[in-house]
Amino acid sequence: MSLDYPAFGLTPEHEALRESVRALADAKIAPHAAKADQAAEFPWESHDALVRAELQAVHIPEAYGGAGADAIATVIVVEEVARACASSSLIPAVNKLGTVPLLLAASEELKQRYLLPVARGEAMFSYALSEAGAGSDAAAMKARAVRDGDTFILNGTKRWITNAGISEYYTVMAVTDPAAGPAGISAFVVEKGDAGFSFGAPEHKLGIKGWITIAAQALGIAQGALDYAAGYVKERRQFGQALAEFQGVQFMLADMAMKVEAARQLTYAAAARSERAMQGEASADLTFMSSACKCFASDVAMEVTTDAVQLLGGYGYVSDYPVERMMRDAKITQIYEGTNQIQRMPVISGRFRTPC
Ligand SMILES: Cc1cc2nc3c(=O)[nH]c(=O)nc-3n(C[C@H](O)[C@H](O)[C@H](O)COP(=O)(O)OP(=O)(O)OC[C@H]3O[C@@H](n4cnc5c(N)ncnc54)[C@H](O)[C@@H]3O)c2cc1C
């Protein structure tokens, strides 16, 4: 059997996309990452650079003014931006999270109205599911939506919403049929200016202030930490030689690189399945793959960034160097979009389910 197709490989277009996003992230996003982290501010410089390069929401189909990037291309964009700055990678990541419910289920009128401004970079979309008392158990939410003639009245308070106050639009989950359990939850688009909609004070977060997207973010954070540590150990000398010449250090780097590549392959394989699913092809293991890549890539990011801090020694622990920020950012990828405990539950991962 001859292999005249790139089995388990990316297309030249995907590789070219990676190169251009990496160049943009190195030049326009990385220089502002520490400042955005320290000030806990929204990274406007990154936002503007992403919008100028039309990378803020590449997944939006061409029919709605977007680039129509496939799921792997979208993963590459989030990964490469996260390699430079995890907070900035939330711009394409959360725009995707907020708009996927529209792409999947909204009327043509809603899609035209809300996707075009996001594709043009004039507005962002947040995703509002969690509440103070409803995190992992999202179905325990208290937000209610009650029909009032042609409209709905929403009542409730959401918590932890990424880019809240910055985004113009919000996909808000609320219970429409309390008797139906999780199936009685519906998604609504709420505009920032809607009557009665207000924002609380921002949370003081440890770090950065759909599962595959978070895996891509985790992957980028891990790659950024690996690249930084690999460069550092070549420069830093102890006992009369570069740290990179010690076999113990080489073994650590080799383990880090293996883990990152394993996470990348799993994430891309999941993205390929999700792309096929978006095009209507059934994929029996999409749920397992999405859950597995989110869990695995975020655990890898935590391990690799912790090892990167270790390789920098004391310098790894201070904010003059980026790896401690990357370690804090890696932590959140194990928590949001379904904690890694929840992702491991068989009912979520869709495997090992016993018939009942
Ligand atoms: C920085 C940040 C940004 C966020 N952005 C958004 C956003 O944009 N939109 C949004 O809707 N939400 C967002 N969230 C909320 C996030 O998704 C939740 O924090 C997350 O789902 C966990 O919920 P919780 O914090 O209530 O923890 P809990 O559900 O209280 O969990 C606490 C611990 O118990 C474990 N646990 C819970 N249930 C089980 C179980 N059955 N078995 C085993 N272990 C269990 C969890 O894994 C965790 O370790 C964000 C959170 C943060 C911190």
The ligand as an ORCA input file, in Angstrom:
! r2SCAN-3c Opt
* xyz 0 1
  C     -10.572     31.509     35.288
  C     -11.892     30.847     35.087
  C     -12.607     31.082     33.906
  C     -13.852     30.468     33.696
  N     -14.576     30.773     32.568
  C     -15.851     30.299     32.450
  C     -16.698     30.729     31.366
  O     -16.274     31.498     30.486
  N     -17.967     30.267     31.304
  C     -18.476     29.411     32.233
  O     -19.632     29.045     32.115
  N     -17.706     28.993     33.282
  C     -16.414     29.421     33.414
  N     -15.632     29.025     34.479
  C     -16.199     28.114     35.479
  C     -15.592     26.712     35.412
  O     -16.060     26.018     34.268
  C     -15.909     26.000     36.747
  O     -15.094     26.632     37.742
  C     -15.639     24.526     36.692
  O     -16.591     23.870     35.879
  C     -15.639     23.878     38.081
  O     -16.761     24.248     38.814
  P     -16.586     24.766     40.333
  O     -15.557     25.824     40.317
  O     -17.932     25.112     40.852
  O     -15.981     23.518     41.112
  P     -16.803     22.275     41.781
  O     -17.795     21.754     40.810
  O     -17.287     22.738     43.123
  O     -15.632     21.243     41.967
  C     -14.689     21.319     43.026
  C     -13.807     20.048     42.966
  O     -14.647     18.874     43.149
  C     -14.448     17.987     42.058
  N     -15.710     17.311     41.742
  C     -16.943     17.872     41.560
  N     -17.841     16.919     41.258
  C     -17.163     15.742     41.228
  C     -17.529     14.381     40.967
  N     -18.800     14.049     40.655
  N     -16.574     13.440     41.027
  C     -15.289     13.754     41.343
  N     -14.884     15.029     41.585
  C     -15.810     16.000     41.540
  C     -13.986     18.885     40.894
  O     -13.281     18.131     39.901
  C     -13.097     19.870     41.620
  O     -11.830     19.279     41.819
  C     -14.362     29.581     34.676
  C     -13.629     29.316     35.839
  C     -12.417     29.953     36.062
  C     -11.673     29.679     37.348
*
